[in-house]
Amino acid sequence: MALVVPHWSPQAPLHALQLDWLVRGGIEVAVLRLDLIDPLISGNKWFKLAPYLHQAATQGLRGLISLGGPHSNHLHALAAAGKRFGFASVGLLRGEPQDTPTIADLQAFGMQLHWLGYGGYRDRHRADFWLSWRERYPELLPVAEGGGGLAGARGCAPLVQMVREQLASLGWADYHGWWLAAGTGTTMAGLVLAEEAGHTVHGAMAVPGNHGVAEQVRDLLAQAGHENGGYQLIDASRGGFGKVDAPLRGFIHDTEQACGLPMEPVYTAKALLALRTRVEAGYFPRGTRLIFVHTGGLQGRRASLGL
């Protein structure tokens, strides 16, 4: 039976972020709490997945097959959505079999898992990578790592309208730019494409600059016919993807104590810490108003922070 696209349009609240370093810098930040749209299908993941579900339904397919690591927020959201809305999901995993809280959830949600090793996972960039998997799972639509691709980027367009509809509640008439973590750069590219007013989108990269995020963003924008511009990438990886050091842990603790904003250290916390560094360096003029996107992924705290 072909997949039926769920009629679900989650909404996220926009909250003013009250932190001393913002006050000292004369900067106002509102955080779009995508972590609050759902306890399992959290953050920006649904917005990137939804267009692929529509593609699968149009093609008469039963579900999606995608890739990720043993702590993948993307696979976690995909598996949870599959269980809730009744479509099949398969996950192709980086590395060797291991037990993590995320893997336990994927199995509980009914996702079929295949471990590719590290070399096999690197092959995901090969032009023929999906051939054998399409033969094995002809009823599933392949989706790139992290929900990447132009369809996933365009699925993030509603976030701009979501913010604009809530500006009045903050007493804001407008804002000057966006700030968010960038993994594959898909959500960032989607915001650039949707930003009709041309506000700059700042992407704080969770991976070092040599991991191809800039190239991926450029490719997505080029596919959409967008002239290269309207965004800036910043290396916020702190030396490596998933690397958690003592200053980052301290920043998470202090921020959560100060304003109650829950964060995980792979994406959101690194992005916010990078923003603090820029604000304290005087990068933004006083009076600047920014939208900070909380991209979810709090399920990853169980492994990275032991929560």
C-alpha positions as CSV (number, residue, x, y, z in Angstrom):
1,M,0.0,0.0,0.0
2,A,1.3,3.4,-1.0
3,L,2.3,5.9,1.7
4,V,-0.4,8.4,2.7
5,V,1.0,11.9,3.5
6,P,0.0,13.0,7.0
7,H,-1.8,16.3,7.3
8,W,0.5,17.8,10.0
9,S,1.7,21.3,10.0
10,P,3.6,21.8,13.3
11,Q,4.1,25.3,14.7
12,A,6.9,26.5,16.9
13,P,6.8,29.4,19.3
14,L,9.1,32.4,19.1
15,H,10.6,33.5,22.4
16,A,12.8,36.4,23.4
17,L,16.2,35.2,24.6
18,Q,17.3,37.0,27.8
19,L,21.0,36.7,28.4
20,D,23.5,39.1,30.0
21,W,25.9,39.0,27.1
22,L,23.2,40.0,24.7
23,V,22.2,42.9,26.9
24,R,25.8,44.1,27.1
25,G,26.2,43.9,23.4
26,G,23.0,45.7,22.7
27,I,21.7,42.8,20.7
28,E,18.2,41.4,20.7
29,V,17.7,37.7,19.9
30,A,14.4,35.7,19.5
31,V,14.7,31.9,19.5
32,L,12.4,29.9,17.2
33,R,11.8,26.8,19.4
34,L,11.6,24.0,16.9
35,D,12.5,21.7,19.7
36,L,9.0,22.2,21.0
37,I,7.0,21.1,18.0
38,D,6.9,17.5,19.1
39,P,8.7,15.3,21.7
40,L,9.9,12.8,19.0
41,I,9.7,14.4,15.6
42,S,11.7,17.4,16.8
43,G,13.4,20.4,15.4
44,N,13.9,21.1,11.7
45,K,13.8,17.4,10.7
46,W,10.1,17.2,9.8
47,F,10.3,20.2,7.6
48,K,13.1,18.6,5.6
49,L,11.3,15.2,5.5
50,A,7.8,16.3,4.5
51,P,8.7,17.1,0.8
52,Y,10.2,13.6,0.4
53,L,7.0,12.0,1.9
54,H,5.1,13.9,-0.8
55,Q,7.4,12.5,-3.5
56,A,7.1,9.0,-2.2
57,A,3.3,9.2,-2.1
58,T,3.3,10.6,-5.7
59,Q,5.4,7.7,-6.9
60,G,3.2,5.1,-5.1
61,L,6.0,4.1,-2.6
62,R,5.7,2.8,0.9
63,G,8.3,4.9,2.8
64,L,11.8,6.3,3.0
65,I,15.3,5.0,3.3
66,S,18.1,7.3,4.5
67,L,21.4,7.6,6.2
68,G,22.9,8.7,9.5
69,G,25.2,8.0,12.4
70,P,24.4,6.1,15.6
71,H,23.1,9.3,17.3
72,S,21.4,10.7,14.2
73,N,18.6,13.2,14.9
74,H,17.5,12.8,11.3
75,L,17.0,9.0,11.5
76,H,15.4,9.4,14.9
77,A,12.8,11.8,13.5
78,L,12.3,9.7,10.4
79,A,11.7,6.5,12.4
80,A,9.4,8.2,14.8
81,A,7.4,9.7,12.0
82,G,7.2,6.3,10.3
83,K,5.8,4.7,13.4
84,R,3.3,7.4,14.1
85,F,2.1,7.9,10.5
86,G,2.3,4.3,9.3
87,F,5.0,4.3,6.7
88,A,8.1,2.1,6.3
89,S,11.6,3.4,7.2
90,V,15.1,2.0,6.7
91,G,18.3,3.4,8.1
92,L,21.8,3.0,6.7
93,L,24.2,3.6,9.6
94,R,27.7,4.8,9.8
95,G,30.2,2.5,11.5
96,E,29.9,-0.9,13.1
97,P,26.9,-2.2,15.2
98,Q,26.7,-0.5,18.6
99,D,24.2,0.2,21.2
100,T,23.2,3.8,21.8
101,P,20.0,5.4,23.1
102,T,19.2,6.5,19.6
103,I,19.7,3.0,18.1
104,A,17.4,1.6,20.8
105,D,14.7,4.1,19.8
106,L,15.1,3.4,16.1
107,Q,14.6,-0.3,16.7
108,A,11.6,0.4,19.0
109,F,10.1,2.6,16.3
110,G,10.3,-0.3,13.8
111,M,13.1,1.1,11.5
112,Q,15.0,-1.6,9.6
113,L,18.8,-1.0,10.2
114,H,21.8,-1.8,8.2
115,W,25.4,-1.0,9.4
116,L,27.7,0.1,6.5
117,G,31.0,0.3,8.4
118,Y,33.0,3.5,7.9
119,G,34.3,2.8,4.4
120,G,30.9,1.8,3.2
121,Y,29.4,4.9,4.7
122,R,31.9,7.1,2.9
123,D,30.7,5.5,-0.4
124,R,27.4,7.4,0.0
125,H,28.9,10.2,-2.2
126,R,29.4,7.8,-5.1
127,A,27.1,8.2,-8.1
128,D,26.1,4.5,-8.0
129,F,25.6,4.3,-4.2
130,W,21.9,3.9,-4.2
131,L,21.6,1.4,-7.0
132,S,21.9,-1.8,-4.9
133,W,19.6,-0.3,-2.2
134,R,17.0,0.6,-4.7
135,E,17.1,-3.0,-5.9
136,R,16.7,-4.2,-2.4
137,Y,14.0,-1.7,-1.4
138,P,12.2,-0.7,-4.6
139,E,9.2,0.5,-2.6
140,L,11.2,3.1,-0.7
141,L,12.4,6.6,-1.7
142,P,16.1,7.2,-1.0
143,V,16.8,10.4,1.0
144,A,20.2,11.9,1.5
145,E,21.9,12.2,4.8
146,G,20.2,14.7,7.1
147,G,17.3,15.1,4.7
148,G,19.6,17.0,2.4
149,G,18.7,18.0,-1.2
150,L,16.8,20.8,-2.7
151,A,13.4,19.4,-1.7
152,G,14.5,19.3,1.9
153,A,15.7,22.8,1.7
154,R,12.5,24.1,0.2
155,G,10.6,22.2,3.0
156,C,12.1,24.7,5.4
157,A,10.5,27.7,3.7
158,P,7.5,27.8,6.2
159,L,9.9,28.8,9.0
160,V,10.2,32.3,7.6
161,Q,6.5,32.9,7.7
162,M,6.3,31.2,11.1
163,V,8.6,33.8,12.5
164,R,6.9,36.7,10.7
165,E,3.5,35.8,12.1
166,Q,4.9,36.1,15.7
167,L,7.1,39.2,15.4
168,A,4.3,41.5,16.8
169,S,4.2,39.4,20.0
170,L,7.8,40.5,20.7
171,G,7.1,44.1,19.8
172,W,9.3,43.7,16.7
173,A,8.4,45.1,13.3
174,D,11.3,43.3,11.6
175,Y,14.6,41.6,12.2
176,H,18.1,41.8,10.6
177,G,19.2,38.2,10.1
178,W,19.1,34.6,11.1
179,W,21.5,32.5,13.1
180,L,21.4,28.7,13.2
181,A,23.6,25.6,13.3
182,A,24.6,24.1,10.0
183,G,25.1,20.3,9.6
184,T,24.4,19.6,5.9
185,G,23.5,23.3,5.3
186,T,20.0,22.2,4.0
187,T,17.9,24.3,6.5
188,M,20.2,27.2,6.0
189,A,19.8,27.1,2.2
190,G,16.1,26.8,2.6
191,L,16.0,30.0,4.7
192,V,18.1,31.8,2.1
193,L,15.7,30.8,-0.6
194,A,12.7,31.8,1.4
195,E,14.0,35.2,2.6
196,E,12.3,37.6,0.3
197,A,13.4,40.5,2.4
198,G,17.1,39.5,1.9
199,H,18.0,39.2,5.5
200,T,21.4,37.5,6.0
201,V,21.3,33.9,7.2
202,H,24.3,33.0,9.4
203,G,25.2,29.3,9.5
204,A,27.3,28.1,12.4
205,M,28.9,25.0,11.0
206,A,28.9,21.9,13.3
207,V,31.6,20.4,11.2
208,P,35.0,21.8,10.3
209,G,35.2,23.9,7.1
210,N,36.8,21.2,5.0
211,H,33.7,18.9,5.3
212,G,32.0,20.4,2.3
213,V,29.1,22.4,3.9
214,A,29.9,25.5,1.8
215,E,29.9,23.5,-1.4
216,Q,26.6,21.8,-0.5
217,V,24.9,25.2,0.2
218,R,26.2,26.6,-3.0
219,D,25.0,23.6,-5.0
220,L,21.5,23.8,-3.4
221,L,21.2,27.5,-4.2
222,A,22.5,27.0,-7.7
223,Q,19.9,24.2,-8.3
224,A,17.2,26.7,-7.3
225,G,18.6,29.4,-9.6
226,H,19.5,31.6,-6.7
227,E,22.4,34.0,-7.1
228,N,25.2,33.2,-4.6
229,G,24.6,35.6,-1.7
230,G,22.5,36.3,1.4
231,Y,24.3,34.0,3.8
232,Q,27.5,33.6,5.8
233,L,29.1,30.4,7.1
234,I,31.1,30.3,10.4
235,D,33.1,27.4,11.7
236,A,31.6,26.6,15.1
237,S,32.8,23.0,15.3
238,R,35.3,23.6,18.0
239,G,37.8,21.2,16.4
240,G,35.5,18.4,15.2
241,F,32.0,17.2,14.7
242,G,30.5,16.1,18.0
243,K,33.6,17.3,20.0
244,V,32.5,18.5,23.4
245,D,35.0,20.4,25.5
246,A,34.9,21.8,29.0
247,P,34.1,25.4,28.0
248,L,31.1,24.2,25.9
249,R,29.8,22.1,28.8
250,G,30.1,25.1,31.0
251,F,28.3,27.3,28.5
252,I,25.4,24.8,28.3
253,H,25.1,24.7,32.1
254,D,25.3,28.5,32.6
255,T,22.9,29.2,29.7
256,E,20.3,26.7,30.9
257,Q,20.5,28.1,34.4
258,A,20.2,31.6,33.2
259,C,17.2,31.3,30.8
260,G,16.0,27.7,30.9
261,L,16.8,27.0,27.2
262,P,17.7,23.3,26.8
263,M,20.5,22.6,24.4
264,E,22.5,19.7,23.0
265,P,26.3,20.2,22.4
266,V,26.6,19.0,18.8
267,Y,24.5,21.7,17.1
268,T,22.5,24.3,19.0
269,A,24.9,24.9,21.9
270,K,27.9,25.4,19.5
271,A,25.8,27.7,17.4
272,L,24.8,29.8,20.4
273,L,28.3,29.9,21.8
274,A,29.6,31.0,18.4
275,L,27.0,33.8,18.4
276,R,28.2,34.9,21.9
277,T,31.7,35.1,20.6
278,R,30.7,37.3,17.7
279,V,28.5,39.6,19.9
280,E,31.3,40.1,22.4
281,A,33.7,40.9,19.6
282,G,31.4,43.7,18.4
283,Y,30.6,42.0,15.1
284,F,27.0,43.2,15.2
285,P,25.9,46.9,15.6
286,R,24.0,47.7,18.7
287,G,20.3,47.4,18.0
288,T,20.6,44.3,15.8
289,R,17.8,41.9,16.0
290,L,18.4,38.2,15.1
291,I,16.3,35.1,14.9
292,F,18.1,32.1,16.4
293,V,16.8,28.7,15.3
294,H,16.7,26.0,17.9
295,T,17.0,23.0,15.5
296,G,16.0,20.4,18.1
297,G,18.0,17.2,18.5
298,L,17.7,17.1,22.3
299,Q,17.4,13.3,22.1
300,G,21.2,13.4,21.5
301,R,21.8,14.7,25.0
302,R,21.4,11.2,26.3
303,A,24.8,10.2,24.8
304,S,26.7,13.4,24.7
305,L,25.7,14.8,28.1
306,G,24.6,11.6,29.8
307,L,21.0,12.9,30.3
